[in-house]
Amino acid sequence: AQRFELRPHIQFRTKVEKCERLPTGEWSVRLSTGETRTYDALFVCNGHHWDARWPEPAFPGDFNGKLMHSHDYKDSEEFRGKRVVVLGMGNSAMDISVECAYIADKVYLAARRGAHIVPKYVWGRPLDHWVAPWMRFWIVRKIARFMVWVQIGPYEKYGLPTPDHKMLEAHQSVSTALYDRLAHGDIKIKPNISHFQGDKVYFVDGSYVEADAVIFCTGYRVTFPFFDPAMLSAPDNDLPLYLRMIKPGIDNLFFIGLCQPLGAIFPIAERQAVLAAEYLAGQCALPDADDMTDDMNREREAMFKRYVRSKRHTMQVDFDPFMKKLAQVIDVGRKEASIPGYVPPIRRRSKSKSPTGEPTQPMAYSSAES
């Protein structure tokens, strides 16, 4: 930030409370300071792992212990010597149950459904490094399943439920340490919770355990509290976007990093930012709204066909193909923008003054905290 002199342009300790698109196409942004500013473009970078989603519907009964969501989990120390039930089979559930297993009295991992839990490393390399970008999906799945089977073996030998879907049809849970703790008996597998009664947690198979705490690792809601829901929302966590960043028809609103990649998210967010910045600078053209919509619908159809239908799988992307596609869009867009006479849509509007007569700001960035 210092190297590129960004700090003078960042206002810390300030929340974005309201973003509204004006008839001119500009954005009116109300801040927690009471100030309202007008911007030419808006970048939304608040992510999708901050608004905790609790079990829906809530489990019946009253629990005398502590109920908490994984979003509020800081470290395992508060559970030292306690009896803990962790609900979920995602990455948060894996990490929290393993950490608690070292110091808690008892740890129970309750599974609502089976999951493919893959090790972080296979033969000294990250699992995803064993596949190449050019490989077809069915080849990647066979390689991944074979390597997991060789290193881990059948899930059922560890007491884990059998997944009801094929590998890579759901976002992967990654943990090597879980299998170690299961083998040592430090984590016990249970089915889904049915209800609570005092300090007892009952499960759908009729069994129960006495517990001091229950940690719900039940995911997150995709929400944008600074937008009017009538203008933009994500019912059931589903927000259709072109390249997971652009809503067709709105040429000055960009979502960065709003995707669930099988792979790293930071290179994707960086390449999305490059595309948006070059577009605003007039150095890269974008397809028209109809072409964006057609492409977006094709991607969504393929995603929903492949993945298990759930609120967890509404923005899935594969790292290598998605990075390649972003690069192709940037390359084509640069060529189109270099044609003499090209003017980006955002510059076709008069942006010298806002409706109030005040100068507009160049850009606005929004996050969950600032």
Secondary structure, DSSP 8 states (H G I E B T S, - for coil): -TTTT-GGG---S--EEEEEE-TTS-EEEEETTS-EEEES-EEE---SSSEE---SS--SS-BSSEEEEGGG---SGGGTT-EEEEE-SSHHHHHHHHHHHTTSSEEEEE-SS---EE-SEETTEEGGGGS-TTS-HHHHHHHHHHHHHHHT--GGGGT----SS-TTSS--EE-SHHHHHHHTTSSEEE--EEEEEBTEEEETTS-EEE-SEEEE---EE---TTS-TTTS--GGG----BTTTB-TT-TTEEE-S-SEEES-SHHHHHHHHHHHHHHHTTSS----HHHHHHHHHHHHHHHHHHS-SSTT-SSEEEHHHHHHHHHHHHHHHHHHHTSTT---HHHHS--SS-TTS---BS-EEE-S--
